[in-house]
């Protein structure tokens, strides 16, 4: 299975916050959970114990590449079961980590593309701050000097605001994604798929398997030979399909288990 590269999104794909677990069964039948992330001294993200065992097996039998929109600092809080991955992708492809260290050549390549192909972060951030309403805006953040995001009160977010923002961003070479309480504005050249292709080139992978739940994962799933998405998330809401994509009916943390089983089964063929 060493010729197989497995690139997977993390949040709401493999790992889940308490709010995203989706435990619909009776309490007595709920799976045992393993905490894989602590933030501000509090448990934040979980996998099932079964998923933990599957992750350990996957890390020992394939080139497993965590592929996340998280910053390097946010990714560093996660402690997945199994061996530490040699490669990881953070900031939606902006940073390619090799043994935990950002690859400077990749970072420079990304910076050149962003400068050449899209509006500046400063322009987009200024628009976000100017148009967001304090009535529903909780936080405004910049990630790795690469993209921006807002943390919002979803119940107060006006219908249509995200679509208006997406239309404005489209003409400037940026894309917009709403995930939970966060609205991301990301340059179009900043993609998970580009970084995954670079890892595949370096390791000589013959096949790429991928999974994800959000619009920021769409390019990753399209670039994979085979891919999976759960029954929740932006991609499920929009009915996203792609060649080689399997749509799983599972939602919440149960979907994480099924995705890992699918990765392992696909690699054994």
N, C-alpha and C positions, 0 to 999 in steps of 0.2 A: 504493500500500500504506500511505499515511500514515494512513488511517482505521482501520488494524488495530493493536491493542495486543497485544504479545506479553509475557506475564508468565511467567517461568520460575524455578523453584527452581534452585539452583546445585549444591550438594554431592550427588554421586551422581545428578545429573540432567544437568547440563552439564559440571561439572568433577569430577575424580576424584583421590583420593589414590592413592599407589602400591599400597596394599592393596586398593583398590576397582577398579582398572583392568580386571581380568578378562581378562587377555591369555591366551587359551587356545590360540592358534595357535602353530606352531613359532616359535622366537625369530627366525629369519631372515625370517619373514613379518610380524613385529609392526610396527604403524604407527609412524611418527616422531611424537614427542610434544613439545609445547611446554609449558614450565612457566609457570603463570599465578599462582602464589602461593608466596612464600617465608616461612618462619616460623622464628625463632631461627637465621637465616642458613642454613637448609636448605630445599631445594625440597620443597613439600608437595602442591600440586595441579596437575593437568595436563589438557590437551585434546589431541586429535590435531591434527596440522598441517592436515588437511582440515577439522576442526571450526573451527579458528581462522579459516580463510578464510570459512566459512559464517557465523560470528559477525560478522565484519567486514561482510559483505553484509547481514546482518539488521539490524545497527545503523544502516546507511545507508538502509534501505528501509522500516523500520517503527518504531513507538514501542516500543523494547525496554526492558522493566522487569525487572532482576534482582530476584527476590523470595525472600528468604532468612530463616531463623530466626537467622542469625548476628547478632551485635552490630555496631554501626557500626564499631567498631575492627577486628573480624574481617573484615568486608566490605572495609574499606579496604586489606587486604593483597592483595586479588585485583586483578589487572590483566588484564582481558579484552581480546582483540583488537578492533579497531574503535573508532569514536568513543565517548567517554565518555557513558554514558546520562544523559539529563536527569533522569530519575526512577529511584529505587531504593527498595526496601522492605526494611527490616531489622527484626530483633527480632520476627519473625513478624507484622508489621503494626504494631508499636508505634512505629516511626519511618518516616516518609515523607520521603525525601531528595529535595530539589530542587537540582540542580547541586551535590550533595555536602553540602548543609546541611539539617538536620532542620527540617521545617515545624512551627513552634510551635503553630499552630492545630490541626493534626492530633494532635500530642502531647497537648494539653489535652483534646481530644475523647475520646481513648483513655483517659486517666486518669479522666475522669468515668464512663465506662462500667464500668471495672474497679471503681471504688469502689462503684458502685450494684448490680452484678450478681454479684459473687463474693467468696469469702473472701479474706482478705488474704494477701499474699506471705509475711508473717512467720509466719502460722499454717501454711501449706503447707511452708515451708522447715523449720520446727521439726519437723514430722511426718517429713519426709524424713530429717533428721539423726538423729531418735530411732529410726527403724525400720531404717535402713541398717546393714549389718554391716561393720565394718572389715575383715573377712576378704575382702570383694570390692569394697568402696568405695575408689576411688583418689582422687577429688576431688569436692568439692561446691562448686557455683558459683551465683551469681545473675547474671542477664544484664540489664543496663540498668534494674535495679530494677523489672523487669516480670515475669520468670519465673525458675524455678530449674531446674537440671539436675545430674545426677550422672554422673561418669565411673566406669565399673565394669569389673571383670574379668569378661567375659561367661561364661567357662567356669565360674566359681564362683557366678554369680548363681542363686539358688534358683528352681526352676521354680514359677511361680505368684506370685512376689513382685510382678511388674509388674502382673498382673491384680488383685491385692489392692490395690495402690496406686491403680490406675485406679478401682476401685469406691469407695474412700474419697474420691478427688478428685471423682468424678462428682457427689456430693451437695453439693459445695461450689463448684460452678461452674467446675471445672478439668478439663483433659484430660491424659492421659499418653501419651507416645510413646517407643518404644525405637528408637534409630537407631545402629547400630554399637555403640560402647561407651558411648553416652550415653543416659540416661533423662531425658526432658524432662517437666516439669510446667508447663503453660501455661494461663492463664485462658481460658475458652471465648470471651469477647468479643474476645480478642486473635487476630485472624485475618488471614491474607494477603488473603483475598477482599475484606474491607472496604476495605483500603488500595488494592487494585487497582481497585475500583469508583470510588474517589475520583479516581485518576489518569485512569481512563476518562472520568469526568465533565469533568475539567479539559481534556483534549485533544480531547474530542468523538469518542471512538472509536466506530465502528459495529460492531466485532467484537472479541471478546477471545479470544485463543489462549493456552493455558497448558500447562505440563508440570510433573510432580513425581513423587517416588517414595515419600514417607513419609505417614503418617497426618496429619501437620500440613499436608500439601498437599491433602487430600481436599476441603476447602471451596473451595480455589482451582479445582480441576478441575470441581467442581460449578457454580461461578459462571461458567465460561467457555462460550463458544459451541461451541468445539472444543478438545479437549485430548488429551494423550498421556501415557502412563506407560511406563517401561521394564519389562523382564522381571525386574528385581530390586527389592528394597526391601520395606518394610512393606505397601505397597498390593498388590504382586504376591503376597506371602505370604498376604494376607487375601482375594485374589480380587476386589479392589475394581473396580466398574464404575459408570459414570455415563452419562447422555445425552450424546452427542457425543464420548465418550472412545474413543480408539484404543489398544488394548493392543499394545505392540511386543514381539516375541519377543527382541529384542536385550538383552544384558546387559553391564554394565561400560561402558568408555569408548566402545565401538561404539554403544551406545544414545544417547550424547550426540550423535554425528554424525547418527543417524537422526532424532532429535527436531528438530535444526536444519534438516535437509532438509524435514521435514514442515512446520515453521513457514514456510519460504520458499515451498514449493509451495502451501500453503493461502492465503498472502497474494497469490499471483498469480492466483487464481481470480476 
